[in-house]
Amino acid sequence: MISKFLSKLKSILFKSAVTPETPLKKEKKPAKSAKTKTKTKTKTKSKEVNPKKNIETLTTLPGVGAKSAKALYEAGFKTTKAVIAADEKDLLAVSGVGINLVKKLKKLK
């Protein structure tokens, strides 16, 4: 019941504060063209994104558990630096993130 109240309060307080340019939206990747079928061998390592590893990394932040880490990751905060640098309003817009957690995270700045 309290969580419903807090989420309603968040939506009322920060309804007009969320702008369309928040990190909550995912960007679309450009589609690969069908004409580029030639493969070139390069020795550069490609970074593979491992969501489980990134979520585990987010749990190293104080006050962030598995559920809130997953919610932060799905909201677009992929790294701990992104979470720490994020605006308080953007963090509060994520379900599962409360005022106390935001205060803990802002102490890390």
ROPA-941441 format. One line per 2 residues: number of its first residue (from 1); for each residue x, y, z of C-alpha. Coordinates in steps of 0.2 Angstrom, whole numbers, plus 5000, padded with zeros to 4 digits. Each point is the difference from the previous one (the first is absolute). Layout:
! ROPA-941441
NUM) X,Y,Z ~ ...
! end
This chain:
! ROPA-941441
1) 5000,5000,5000 ~ 5014,5012,5004
3) 5009,4996,4984 ~ 4984,5004,4990
5) 4999,5016,5009 ~ 5019,5004,4997
7) 4998,4996,4981 ~ 4985,5011,4999
9) 5009,5014,5009 ~ 5015,4998,4988
11) 4988,5001,4985 ~ 4992,5016,5006
13) 5016,5009,5006 ~ 5010,4996,4984
15) 4987,4999,4987 ~ 5005,5016,4991
17) 5019,4998,5005 ~ 5003,4985,4988
19) 5006,5006,4983 ~ 5000,4990,4985
21) 5019,5000,4999 ~ 5002,4989,5016
23) 5011,4985,5000 ~ 4984,4989,5003
25) 4997,4998,4981 ~ 5010,4988,4990
27) 5008,5006,4984 ~ 4997,4990,4984
29) 5015,4993,4992 ~ 5002,5002,4981
31) 4996,4985,4990 ~ 5014,4991,4991
33) 4999,5000,4982 ~ 4999,4984,4990
35) 5013,5005,4988 ~ 5015,4999,5013
37) 5003,4981,5000 ~ 5019,5001,4999
39) 5008,4995,5016 ~ 5017,5008,5005
41) 5011,4993,5014 ~ 5005,5012,5013
43) 5009,4998,5016 ~ 4989,5012,5010
45) 4990,4993,5013 ~ 4981,5003,4999
47) 4992,5004,5016 ~ 4986,4988,5003
49) 4987,5007,5011 ~ 4995,4988,5014
51) 4985,5006,5009 ~ 5002,4988,5015
53) 5017,5006,5003 ~ 4995,5019,4998
55) 4985,4997,5013 ~ 5012,4991,5012
57) 5012,5015,4998 ~ 4985,5012,5005
59) 4997,4990,5016 ~ 5017,5006,5006
61) 4993,5017,5003 ~ 4994,5003,5018
63) 4982,4997,5002 ~ 4997,4992,4983
65) 4994,4982,5000 ~ 4996,4988,4987
67) 4983,5007,4996 ~ 5005,5018,4999
69) 5015,4996,4990 ~ 4990,4991,4987
71) 4988,5015,5000 ~ 5014,5012,4998
73) 5008,4990,4986 ~ 4983,4998,4991
75) 4997,5019,5002 ~ 5017,5004,4990
77) 5012,5001,5014 ~ 5013,4987,4994
79) 5015,5005,5011 ~ 5003,5006,5018
81) 5007,5016,4993 ~ 4984,5003,4991
83) 4989,4997,5016 ~ 5011,5012,5010
85) 5000,5014,4987 ~ 4982,4999,4997
87) 4988,5013,5006 ~ 4989,4996,5015
89) 4984,5002,4990 ~ 5005,4987,4988
91) 5005,4988,5013 ~ 4983,5003,5009
93) 4991,4996,4984 ~ 5007,4982,5001
95) 4988,4988,5009 ~ 5008,4993,5015
97) 5011,5015,5003 ~ 4995,5010,5015
99) 5005,5016,5008 ~ 5012,4992,5012
101) 5009,4991,4987 ~ 5002,5016,4990
103) 5008,5008,5015 ~ 5012,4986,5003
105) 5005,5001,4981 ~ 5002,5019,5001
107) 5012,4999,5014 ~ 5012,4990,4988
109) 5003,5016,4989
! end
